[in-house]
Amino acid sequence: MNTPRSKKPKRYPPSKSKRTPIPTGGSYESGVTDSKMKKLLGELASYWPHVEDAMVHFFHELLGAQRFIPSRQLYKSIVNTQIRIGIMRTLLERTPLNKTRSDKYDEVIDEFASLNGQRNTYLHGLWYTYEDGRTFFCELAIDEDHFLDQREIKHKEIENVINRMRSLQATIKMKQYLRP
């Protein structure tokens, strides 16, 4: 005889929407038509590889900063960013070599993880332009009514993420995480 389930199986969930008022009526166009927003999204996408390249140097520090360690080859061969983050956390938290490292190392990894998440959200989400030129963004596209969960995105929001990327890259290049 089969044991009955202790939990009901998951089914279509009630909406957990954080919907903000969006324009009703009028029309939307798929994508971004605002030239400044296009420029910002292009900058966001094209700047990220520079942040990742800086992280190679941070990774090198976690590996012991020996001259002949093939840090770039190791880092680049880990193609999944979440796995890279996990490896860096493990190196920082679980190896004797890094036991005296400051909290700034954790901050670098946390900021890298946060920015990676934001970058992926923006680049893999759905963008719409309302007929008046305002830009709306929909993060989740799993539910049938996903388009109702969109929110307006202002230039400043994307500019802030880009500035955080620049700051993280500068922190790594200047090795500010090494300073007490």
N, CA, C and O of each residue as an XYZ file, in Angstrom:
720
protein
N       0.830     -1.180      0.000
C       0.000      0.000      0.000
C       0.878      1.248      0.000
O       1.875      1.321      0.719
N       0.499      2.213     -0.804
C       1.272      3.450     -0.893
C       0.985      4.358      0.285
O      -0.144      4.444      0.768
N       2.013      5.024      0.730
C       1.856      6.011      1.801
C       1.322      7.289      1.188
O       1.851      7.752      0.177
N       0.288      7.872      1.773
C      -0.232      9.128      1.220
C       0.803     10.254      1.351
O       1.654     10.247      2.240
N       0.697     11.194      0.456
C       1.614     12.328      0.468
C       1.432     13.147      1.746
O       0.316     13.331      2.232
N       2.544     13.628      2.271
C       2.457     14.486      3.449
C       2.206     15.933      3.042
O       1.705     16.729      3.837
N       2.554     16.270      1.810
C       2.328     17.613      1.288
C       1.553     17.501     -0.013
O       1.711     16.545     -0.772
N       0.722     18.488     -0.251
C       0.025     18.529     -1.536
C       1.032     18.880     -2.632
O       1.974     19.631     -2.378
N       0.855     18.363     -3.819
C       1.754     18.726     -4.915
C       1.574     20.194     -5.290
O       0.493     20.759     -5.125
N       2.642     20.802     -5.796
C       2.567     22.193     -6.231
C       1.741     22.283     -7.500
O       1.870     21.462     -8.408
N       0.907     23.280     -7.542
C       0.105     23.562     -8.726
C       0.163     25.049     -9.004
O       0.853     25.794     -8.308
N      -0.545     25.468     -9.999
C      -0.554     26.864    -10.404
C      -0.763     27.752     -9.182
O      -1.808     27.682     -8.536
N       0.230     28.590     -8.861
C       0.138     29.369     -7.624
C      -0.705     30.622     -7.785
O      -0.884     31.131     -8.891
N      -1.217     31.109     -6.666
C      -1.862     32.426     -6.740
C      -0.793     33.469     -7.062
O       0.372     33.290     -6.708
N      -1.167     34.519     -7.708
C      -0.218     35.545     -8.119
C       0.446     36.180     -6.903
O      -0.211     36.517     -5.919
N       1.757     36.333     -6.994
C       2.524     37.034     -5.965
C       3.001     38.350     -6.551
O       4.082     38.835     -6.215
N       2.216     38.906     -7.399
C       2.594     40.091     -8.147
C       2.879     41.284     -7.239
O       2.201     41.523     -6.240
N       3.904     42.011     -7.631
C       4.216     43.283     -6.992
C       3.866     44.371     -8.004
O       4.611     45.335     -8.182
N       2.760     44.206     -8.641
C       2.377     45.095     -9.722
C       2.294     46.544     -9.269
O       1.731     46.868     -8.223
N       2.866     47.385    -10.080
C       2.738     48.814     -9.870
C       1.803     49.325    -10.951
O       1.662     48.700    -12.002
N       1.177     50.437    -10.700
C       0.268     50.942    -11.733
C       1.006     51.156    -13.053
O       2.025     51.844    -13.109
N       0.482     50.565    -14.086
C       1.054     50.742    -15.411
C      -0.027     51.366    -16.286
O      -1.220     51.231    -16.014
N       0.404     52.042    -17.326
C      -0.593     52.664    -18.186
C      -1.558     51.643    -18.772
O      -1.142     50.585    -19.242
N      -2.806     51.953    -18.742
C      -3.801     51.112    -19.401
C      -4.278     51.856    -20.628
O      -4.233     53.085    -20.692
N      -4.721     51.113    -21.567
C      -5.068     51.746    -22.835
C      -3.772     52.112    -23.542
O      -2.689     51.913    -22.991
N      -3.864     52.624    -24.708
C      -2.650     52.953    -25.432
C      -1.962     51.696    -25.910
O      -2.514     50.598    -25.832
N      -0.763     51.866    -26.400
C      -0.067     50.695    -26.934
C       1.377     50.638    -26.462
O       1.999     51.648    -26.132
N       1.879     49.413    -26.446
C       3.266     49.130    -26.084
C       3.970     48.577    -27.312
O       3.365     47.923    -28.162
N       5.242     48.853    -27.378
C       6.082     48.271    -28.422
C       7.104     47.373    -27.733
O       7.633     47.735    -26.682
N       7.383     46.226    -28.301
C       8.398     45.338    -27.732
C       9.763     45.978    -27.857
O      10.096     46.545    -28.897
N      10.546     45.890    -26.811
C      11.901     46.423    -26.830
C      11.977     47.837    -26.301
O      11.013     48.379    -25.762
N      13.157     48.422    -26.471
C      13.456     49.766    -25.975
C      13.616     50.688    -27.171
O      14.377     50.389    -28.091
N      12.907     51.803    -27.162
C      13.061     52.770    -28.249
C      13.781     54.039    -27.798
O      14.288     54.790    -28.631
N      13.831     54.284    -26.491
C      14.502     55.459    -25.951
C      16.007     55.334    -26.188
O      16.622     54.370    -25.733
N      16.609     56.298    -26.895
C      18.014     56.186    -27.285
C      18.950     56.199    -26.075
O      19.962     55.498    -26.083
N      18.639     56.972    -25.045
C      19.505     56.980    -23.859
C      19.441     55.630    -23.138
O      20.464     55.129    -22.671
N      18.253     55.046    -23.046
C      18.127     53.742    -22.391
C      18.855     52.671    -23.197
O      19.494     51.792    -22.620
N      18.764     52.737    -24.517
C      19.498     51.790    -25.361
C      21.000     51.895    -25.090
O      21.690     50.883    -24.965
N      21.490     53.117    -25.002
C      22.909     53.346    -24.746
C      23.296     52.773    -23.383
O      24.329     52.116    -23.255
N      22.475     53.020    -22.373
C      22.774     52.523    -21.032
C      22.775     50.990    -20.978
O      23.645     50.390    -20.348
N      21.815     50.372    -21.631
C      21.771     48.907    -21.644
C      22.957     48.326    -22.411
O      23.486     47.280    -22.036
N      23.373     48.995    -23.475
C      24.570     48.575    -24.200
C      25.812     48.705    -23.334
O      26.684     47.836    -23.350
N      25.890     49.788    -22.580
C      27.024     49.992    -21.674
C      27.028     48.932    -20.574
O      28.077     48.388    -20.229
N      25.855     48.646    -20.031
C      25.728     47.616    -18.993
C      26.237     46.268    -19.516
O      27.014     45.582    -18.852
N      25.788     45.908    -20.708
C      26.170     44.616    -21.295
C      27.653     44.573    -21.649
O      28.311     43.557    -21.427
N      28.179     45.652    -22.190
C      29.570     45.631    -22.662
C      30.575     45.870    -21.545
O      31.750     45.535    -21.699
N      30.146     46.434    -20.439
C      31.077     46.683    -19.329
C      31.262     45.445    -18.456
O      32.320     45.271    -17.851
N      30.251     44.586    -18.382
C      30.327     43.426    -17.498
C      31.556     42.545    -17.739
O      32.166     42.110    -16.762
N      31.952     42.259    -18.974
C      33.153     41.440    -19.167
C      34.413     42.058    -18.544
O      35.345     41.339    -18.184
N      34.438     43.389    -18.417
C      35.574     44.047    -17.771
C      35.567     43.787    -16.261
O      36.621     43.640    -15.643
N      34.382     43.734    -15.685
C      34.273     43.389    -14.261
C      34.740     41.951    -14.060
O      35.515     41.663    -13.148
N      34.268     41.061    -14.913
C      34.689     39.662    -14.813
C      36.192     39.526    -14.992
O      36.828     38.718    -14.315
N      36.761     40.306    -15.896
C      38.200     40.252    -16.113
C      38.953     40.712    -14.861
O      39.989     40.144    -14.515
N      38.438     41.729    -14.191
C      39.049     42.175    -12.938
C      38.964     41.078    -11.883
O      39.881     40.916    -11.078
N      37.868     40.325    -11.884
C      37.700     39.254    -10.894
C      38.760     38.162    -11.050
O      39.030     37.431    -10.098
N      39.356     38.042    -12.221
C      40.450     37.080    -12.407
C      41.568     37.406    -11.421
O      42.150     36.502    -10.821
N      41.870     38.691    -11.252
C      42.943     39.119    -10.351
C      42.577     38.840     -8.888
O      43.426     38.451     -8.086
N      41.312     39.045     -8.563
C      40.826     38.739     -7.218
C      40.932     37.232     -6.959
O      41.381     36.805     -5.896
N      40.521     36.451     -7.928
C      40.610     34.989     -7.862
C      42.064     34.565     -7.649
O      42.346     33.662     -6.861
N      42.983     35.226     -8.359
C      44.413     34.958     -8.234
C      44.869     35.170     -6.782
O      45.652     34.380     -6.255
N      44.383     36.223     -6.149
C      44.718     36.473     -4.735
C      44.220     35.325     -3.856
O      44.932     34.872     -2.960
N      43.015     34.864     -4.110
C      42.459     33.768     -3.305
C      43.227     32.468     -3.492
O      43.243     31.617     -2.604
N      43.861     32.317     -4.648
C      44.655     31.114     -4.924
C      46.079     31.214     -4.379
O      46.852     30.260     -4.470
N      46.418     32.357     -3.820
C      47.738     32.504     -3.228
C      48.654     33.479     -3.929
O      49.772     33.710     -3.467
N      48.223     34.047     -5.011
C      48.951     35.101     -5.735
C      50.374     34.717     -6.131
O      51.257     35.571     -6.213
N      50.582     33.449     -6.371
C      51.891     33.023     -6.864
C      51.985     33.342     -8.355
O      50.995     33.256     -9.082
N      53.144     33.697     -8.783
C      53.345     34.164    -10.153
C      52.895     33.165    -11.214
O      52.319     33.562    -12.227
N      53.144     31.893    -11.002
C      52.911     30.923    -12.069
C      51.596     30.156    -11.947
O      51.392     29.169    -12.653
N      50.711     30.590    -11.070
C      49.398     29.947    -10.991
C      48.594     30.375    -12.219
O      48.479     31.571    -12.484
N      48.042     29.433    -12.965
C      47.274     29.793    -14.172
C      45.859     30.273    -13.808
O      44.869     29.652    -14.193
N      45.778     31.364    -13.075
C      44.501     31.860    -12.551
C      43.496     32.187    -13.650
O      42.318     31.845    -13.551
N      43.973     32.847    -14.689
C      43.053     33.213    -15.779
C      42.472     31.966    -16.433
O      41.272     31.903    -16.698
N      43.307     30.990    -16.689
C      42.836     29.771    -17.338
C      41.859     29.018    -16.433
O      40.849     28.495    -16.904
N      42.157     28.964    -15.147
C      41.244     28.313    -14.210
C      39.913     29.063    -14.142
O      38.845     28.461    -14.259
N      39.987     30.367    -13.954
C      38.771     31.184    -13.813
C      37.902     31.078    -15.071
O      36.695     30.855    -14.983
N      38.514     31.235    -16.210
C      37.752     31.221    -17.469
C      37.208     29.842    -17.817
O      36.218     29.737    -18.542
N      37.835     28.785    -17.316
C      37.321     27.446    -17.607
C      36.086     27.111    -16.771
O      35.381     26.144    -17.060
N      35.828     27.906    -15.741
C      34.602     27.767    -14.942
C      33.573     28.680    -15.606
O      33.514     29.872    -15.304
N      32.770     28.130    -16.499
C      31.915     28.970    -17.332
C      30.646     29.458    -16.628
O      30.033     30.427    -17.077
N      30.248     28.815    -15.552
C      29.046     29.214    -14.828
C      29.430     30.181    -13.716
O      30.224     29.839    -12.840
N      28.872     31.382    -13.749
C      29.226     32.409    -12.769
C      28.861     32.006    -11.349
O      29.592     32.326    -10.411
N      27.742     31.306    -11.174
C      27.365     30.874     -9.817
C      28.393     29.895     -9.251
O      28.674     29.907     -8.052
N      28.941     29.064    -10.101
C      29.977     28.134     -9.645
C      31.257     28.894     -9.325
O      31.931     28.587     -8.342
N      31.599     29.886    -10.150
C      32.762     30.732     -9.844
C      32.613     31.369     -8.470
O      33.543     31.357     -7.664
N      31.443     31.921     -8.213
C      31.187     32.572     -6.927
C      31.322     31.562     -5.798
O      31.931     31.857     -4.770
N      30.767     30.390     -5.980
C      30.862     29.339     -4.972
C      32.299     28.922     -4.704
O      32.683     28.709     -3.554
N      33.083     28.808     -5.746
C      34.495     28.442     -5.583
C      35.252     29.540     -4.847
O      36.059     29.254     -3.963
N      34.994     30.795     -5.206
C      35.679     31.891     -4.519
C      35.297     31.940     -3.043
O      36.150     32.182     -2.189
N      34.016     31.709     -2.738
C      33.596     31.677     -1.329
C      34.275     30.524     -0.591
O      34.721     30.686      0.545
N      34.351     29.371     -1.233
C      35.000     28.219     -0.609
C      36.483     28.497     -0.373
O      37.009     28.197      0.698
N      37.151     29.064     -1.361
C      38.566     29.400     -1.186
C      38.749     30.381     -0.025
O      39.682     30.244      0.766
N      37.865     31.355      0.073
C      37.974     32.362      1.131
C      37.656     31.784      2.507
O      38.348     32.080      3.481
N      36.631     30.974      2.586
C      36.126     30.518      3.881
C      36.738     29.210      4.369
O      36.728     28.944      5.571
N      37.268     28.389      3.471
C      37.636     27.028      3.863
C      39.106     26.672      3.658
O      39.494     25.523      3.867
N      39.921     27.631      3.258
C      41.332     27.294      3.066
C      42.192     28.051      4.076
O      41.937     29.221      4.361
N      43.208     27.383      4.615
C      44.095     28.030      5.590
C      44.785     29.267      5.010
O      45.062     30.229      5.727
N      45.054     29.231      3.728
C      45.722     30.340      3.059
C      44.979     31.668      3.258
O      45.607     32.723      3.345
N      43.650     31.617      3.331
C      42.841     32.832      3.381
C      42.214     33.111      4.751
O      41.337     33.967      4.869
N      42.660     32.395      5.779
C      41.993     32.528      7.083
C      42.142     33.915      7.712
O      41.332     34.282      8.564
N      43.135     34.682      7.325
C      43.314     36.013      7.912
C      42.798     37.136      7.008
O      43.005     38.313      7.303
N      42.144     36.787      5.938
C      41.636     37.810      5.014
C      40.545     38.644      5.692
O      39.796     38.152      6.536
N      40.479     39.898      5.307
C      39.500     40.816      5.904
C      38.104     40.592      5.338
O      37.918     39.857      4.368
N      37.139     41.234      5.959
C      35.750     41.183      5.498
C      35.592     41.806      4.111
O      34.595     41.565      3.430
N      36.562     42.598      3.696
C      36.481     43.239      2.383
C      36.452     42.202      1.256
O      35.881     42.449      0.194
N      37.064     41.056      1.491
C      37.021     39.981      0.497
C      35.582     39.483      0.328
O      35.115     39.269     -0.791
N      34.892     39.304      1.454
C      33.487     38.890      1.395
C      32.652     39.941      0.667
O      31.763     39.608     -0.117
N      32.945     41.204      0.933
C      32.199     42.300      0.297
C      32.390     42.287     -1.213
O      31.439     42.532     -1.956
N      33.596     42.007     -1.676
C      33.851     41.942     -3.125
C      33.030     40.811     -3.741
O      32.380     41.001     -4.769
N      33.059     39.646     -3.118
C      32.304     38.510     -3.655
C      30.807     38.799     -3.619
O      30.098     38.505     -4.581
N      30.320     39.371     -2.519
C      28.891     39.701     -2.411
C      28.461     40.705     -3.478
O      27.408     40.550     -4.096
N      29.276     41.728     -3.691
C      28.933     42.740     -4.692
C      28.977     42.146     -6.096
O      28.120     42.452     -6.925
N      29.960     41.308     -6.363
C      30.043     40.646     -7.662
C      28.797     39.792     -7.897
O      28.215     39.827     -8.981
N      28.391     39.032     -6.891
C      27.198     38.178     -7.012
C      25.948     39.028     -7.235
O      25.109     38.698     -8.073
N      25.829     40.114     -6.489
C      24.660     40.993     -6.634
C      24.602     41.617     -8.021
O      23.553     41.622     -8.666
N      25.721     42.138     -8.471
C      25.759     42.765     -9.802
C      25.511     41.750    -10.910
O      24.845     42.062    -11.897
N      26.031     40.560    -10.761
C      25.782     39.517    -11.755
C      24.285     39.231    -11.847
O      23.741     39.088    -12.942
N      23.629     39.150    -10.701
C      22.185     38.920    -10.691
C      21.418     40.044    -11.363
O      20.501     39.798    -12.147
N      21.794     41.275    -11.053
C      21.106     42.412    -11.674
C      21.345     42.460    -13.166
O      20.416     42.692    -13.940
N      22.574     42.246    -13.573
C      22.897     42.247    -15.003
C      22.083     41.192    -15.732
O      21.508     41.469    -16.785
N      22.028     39.983    -15.180
C      21.265     38.912    -15.816
C      19.779     39.249    -15.868
O      19.112     38.989    -16.869
N      19.274     39.818    -14.804
C      17.860     40.195    -14.773
C      17.544     41.163    -15.906
O      16.586     40.961    -16.653
N      18.346     42.211    -16.031
C      18.095     43.206    -17.082
C      18.267     42.632    -18.482
O      17.460     42.903    -19.372
N      19.310     41.844    -18.677
C      19.593     41.374    -20.033
C      18.719     40.210    -20.476
O      18.626     39.926    -21.670
N      18.078     39.534    -19.528
C      17.238     38.396    -19.895
C      15.752     38.674    -19.680
O      14.913     37.803    -19.909
N      15.435     39.880    -19.242
C      14.036     40.242    -19.037
C      13.402     40.756    -20.317
O      14.037     40.814    -21.369
N      12.148     41.122    -20.201
C      11.399     41.654    -21.340
C      11.233     43.163    -21.180
O      10.796     43.646    -20.136
N      11.583     43.881    -22.211
C      11.504     45.337    -22.209
C      10.388     45.779    -23.148
O      10.197     45.210    -24.223
N       9.663     46.795    -22.724
C       8.579     47.368    -23.521
C       8.691     48.883    -23.478
O       9.186     49.455    -22.508
N       8.230     49.517    -24.533
C       8.156     50.971    -24.561
C       6.697     51.355    -24.767
O       6.048     50.912    -25.715
N       6.196     52.191    -23.857
C       4.832     52.682    -23.961
C       4.798     53.770    -25.035
O       5.828     54.356    -25.368
N       3.640     54.025    -25.557
C       3.505     54.978    -26.659
C       4.011     56.381    -26.313
O       4.353     57.148    -27.214
N       4.064     56.726    -25.027
C       4.570     58.048    -24.646
C       6.094     58.056    -24.469
O       6.665     59.083    -24.101
N       6.761     56.913    -24.728
C       8.213     56.843    -24.667
C       8.776     56.279    -23.377
O       9.974     56.010    -23.299
N       7.945     56.093    -22.365
C       8.442     55.528    -21.114
C       8.802     54.060    -21.316
O       8.172     53.347    -22.098
N       9.836     53.624    -20.587
C      10.350     52.266    -20.722
C       9.895     51.423    -19.537
O      10.019     51.837    -18.385
N       9.370     50.243    -19.830
C       8.891     49.326    -18.805
C       9.648     48.009    -18.939
O      10.076     47.619    -20.025
N       9.797     47.341    -17.801
C      10.586     46.119    -17.743
C       9.800     45.046    -17.007
O       9.152     45.317    -15.996
N       9.864     43.828    -17.525
C       9.202     42.682    -16.908
C      10.271     41.637    -16.625
O      10.880     41.089    -17.544
N      10.492     41.366    -15.332
C      11.543     40.431    -14.935
C      11.145     38.981    -15.156
O      11.931     38.204    -15.698
N       9.962     38.608    -14.755
C       9.551     37.209    -14.840
C       8.677     36.979    -16.061
O       7.748     37.742    -16.325
N       8.978     35.940    -16.789
C       8.174     35.624    -17.958
C       7.682     34.184    -17.884
O       7.487     33.540    -18.915
N       7.480     33.678    -16.677
C       7.081     32.280    -16.503
C       5.561     32.120    -16.494
O       5.039     31.125    -16.998
N       4.852     33.090    -15.928
C       3.394     33.008    -15.852
C       2.760     33.608    -17.100
O       3.346     34.458    -17.770
N       1.565     33.151    -17.389
C       0.854     33.626    -18.582
C       0.633     35.136    -18.567
O       0.658     35.774    -19.620
N       0.420     35.708    -17.393
C       0.137     37.147    -17.314
C       1.369     37.944    -16.884
O       1.246     38.984    -16.236
N       2.554     37.455    -17.245
C       3.799     38.091    -16.830
C       3.879     39.563    -17.221
O       4.471     40.362    -16.496
N       3.306     39.921    -18.329
C       3.386     41.297    -18.823
C       2.709     42.285    -17.879
O       2.943     43.490    -17.966
N       1.871     41.779    -16.980
C       1.219     42.667    -16.013
C       2.139     43.005    -14.836
O       1.831     43.897    -14.045
N       3.246     42.310    -14.719
C       4.194     42.540    -13.626
C       5.313     43.505    -14.005
O       6.321     43.599    -13.305
N       5.139     44.197    -15.076
C       6.192     45.117    -15.486
C       6.220     46.362    -14.604
O       5.242     46.707    -13.941
N       7.368     47.017    -14.621
C       7.510     48.265    -13.883
C       8.306     49.237    -14.729
O       9.091     48.842    -15.592
N       8.089     50.498    -14.470
C       8.809     51.508    -15.226
C      10.252     51.567    -14.745
O      10.530     51.510    -13.547
N      11.153     51.681    -15.696
C      12.585     51.796    -15.395
C      13.046     53.175    -15.842
O      12.835     53.581    -16.985
N      13.669     53.872    -14.933
C      14.241     55.196    -15.242
C      15.729     55.023    -15.555
O      16.348     54.033    -15.163
N      16.275     55.976    -16.248
C      17.692     55.931    -16.609
C      18.575     55.778    -15.373
O      19.558     55.037    -15.392
N      18.225     56.472    -14.317
C      19.048     56.503    -13.102
C      19.270     55.097    -12.531
O      20.343     54.811    -11.999
N      18.271     54.226    -12.636
C      18.404     52.867    -12.100
C      19.534     52.109    -12.804
O      20.342     51.448    -12.151
N      19.588     52.206    -14.118
C      20.635     51.520    -14.887
C      21.980     52.205    -14.647
O      23.005     51.535    -14.518
N      21.979     53.536    -14.586
C      23.213     54.277    -14.310
C      23.816     53.852    -12.972
O      25.034     53.718    -12.856
N      22.975     53.640    -11.967
C      23.464     53.225    -10.649
C      24.152     51.854    -10.705
O      25.183     51.648    -10.066
N      23.584     50.933    -11.463
C      24.194     49.601    -11.591
C      25.540     49.720    -12.307
O      26.515     49.088    -11.899
N      25.600     50.510    -13.351
C      26.864     50.705    -14.078
C      27.906     51.331    -13.158
O      29.071     50.933    -13.182
N      27.500     52.302    -12.352
C      28.438     52.932    -11.413
C      28.947     51.931    -10.380
O      30.117     51.973     -9.999
N      28.081     51.039     -9.932
C      28.519     49.987     -9.004
C      29.520     49.054     -9.674
O      30.483     48.618     -9.044
N      29.292     48.744    -10.960
C      30.242     47.908    -11.700
C      31.606     48.593    -11.771
O      32.639     47.969    -11.534
N      31.593     49.863    -12.094
C      32.849     50.623    -12.195
C      33.570     50.663    -10.839
O      34.791     50.525    -10.765
N      32.805     50.851     -9.796
C      33.379     50.909     -8.454
C      34.006     49.568     -8.061
O      35.102     49.529     -7.502
N      33.306     48.478     -8.357
C      33.844     47.159     -8.040
C      35.119     46.902     -8.830
O      36.103     46.405     -8.281
N      35.108     47.235    -10.099
C      36.301     47.036    -10.917
C      37.473     47.851    -10.359
O      38.595     47.349    -10.294
N      37.224     49.094     -9.960
C      38.278     49.935     -9.391
C      38.792     49.362     -8.075
O      39.996     49.373     -7.818
N      37.891     48.866     -7.251
C      38.284     48.251     -5.974
C      39.239     47.097     -6.222
O      40.233     46.944     -5.512
N      38.942     46.289     -7.225
C      39.780     45.126     -7.521
C      41.109     45.562     -8.140
O      42.170     45.081     -7.743
N      41.049     46.465     -9.102
C      42.275     46.906     -9.772
C      43.239     47.590     -8.807
O      44.454     47.411     -8.896
N      42.681     48.377     -7.883
C      43.517     49.098     -6.921
C      43.843     48.232     -5.704
O      44.538     48.668     -4.787
N      43.331     47.000     -5.710
C      43.528     46.051     -4.601
C      43.119     46.674     -3.262
O      43.782     46.479     -2.244
N      42.007     47.430     -3.285
C      41.521     48.080     -2.070
C      41.058     47.056     -1.033
O      41.004     47.371      0.156
N      40.734     45.870     -1.452
C      40.294     44.834     -0.511
C      41.465     44.326      0.332
O      41.255     43.656      1.343
N      42.700     44.643     -0.079
C      43.875     44.227      0.687
C      44.150     45.172      1.853
O      44.853     44.820      2.800
N      43.583     46.381      1.771
C      43.849     47.386      2.801
C      42.925     47.205      3.988
O      41.745     46.893      3.829
N      43.475     47.404      5.192
C      42.634     47.241      6.398
C      41.567     48.310      6.517
O      40.790     48.302      7.472
